[in-house]
Amino acid sequence: MTSPPGDAPAEHLLRDLAPQVLAAVLRRFRDFAASEDAVQEALLAAATQWPRDGVPDEPRAWLIHVASRRITDHVRSEAARRRREAFVVSLVPPEQQIALAPDSDDPPEQDDTLALLFMCCHPALSPSSAIALTLRAVGGLTTAEIARAFLVPEATMAQRISRAKQTIKASGVPFQMPTPEERAQRLGAVLHVVYLIFNEGYTTSSGPELHRTDLSTEAIRLTRAVHALLPDDGEVTGLLALMLLTDARRAARTGPAGELIPLHEQDRSLWDQRAIAEGVALVTAALSRGSIGPYQLQAAIAAVHDEASRAEDTDWPQILALYGVLMRLSDNPMVALSHAVATAMVHGPRAGLDLLDSLDEDPRLTGHYRLDAVRAHLLERAGDHEAAIAHYRRAAGRTTNIPEQNYLATQAARLSDARQ
């Protein structure tokens, strides 16, 4: 065993390993709910034992072993109880008894996360339930984080995830890579899932850090795996390009104290040029195939930003044109917010503010801090500092991400000080 991790217990390691362990246990036991329960018990045991005893040399294998033992013990205990009660029906079907054998031939280091990803996006589930379940099982997001990503109450999301687990169990979904036809049915949900995981990693919905590299890195890894499976799919390629082009700016997004640095103030020499080059090549190849989708368009917009050596060199007319096309393909309110910003950069802040007025009645944005933050920015550019201060403060009060909260409050204070 390695030495205990001290002040940084294996929290990140456990989060990284959780979907891999769940996939391995699920492949062996074929019961989603029981496998998830067993993996949660194994993670709890690790969180208790590893800081005291040290991280095992093979942490993934340790977790799989403990989770497998938990579920096997549960099956045996349940079988014994049923025998005592004189029930004849066995808990585990005969075909699954082989899977329970301790000498399983499953390769211990096989990573089944991609199979788990496609399984959670099974058509037996509604698209929203499939995405929610996958974010929980594969992405490792909490129910609260998923609820914020979907702009719904946490209780609503908890019920959705619970129903999804029950549906998976009742449908008898096999744990295996889908056929080409099944992949086509599930691909849209799969891409949406990894997109949301990346977004939560790039700008966390709550907490003291602006971003969570573990989530954004895992989203890129999963998208690379899907791209390797479907290299000619334009939207898969576009999504991978979008992630690379966006993540390339990560090192410049925060200052020495973790404070947020907006795009137009970032030190672009810190941007990852290798990731930018790969992203540009990918989106260029995807767009050349002729079938344009939302992820490709977002990647193209990110490429325009990344290719500008200075903020003032950004080709905003091209970005506005791309958003115009994207608006026709997407009903995402966040896209509409970005379209308003691009409009303001080309036609002036008042034009952007007029577009924001049409979003005030969108229930998906009710109480969302981004609408206030964008309005504050455009009001400041329009010279209405009093109104800008009010919206900066309102936005700061509505976000639960501390660096964003601090940035917005600082903007309000800056304008307030300038008026005195």
Order of alpha helices (4+ residues) and beta strands (2+ residues): alpha-alpha-alpha-alpha-alpha-alpha-alpha-alpha-alpha-beta-alpha-alpha-alpha-alpha-alpha-alpha-alpha-alpha-alpha-beta-alpha
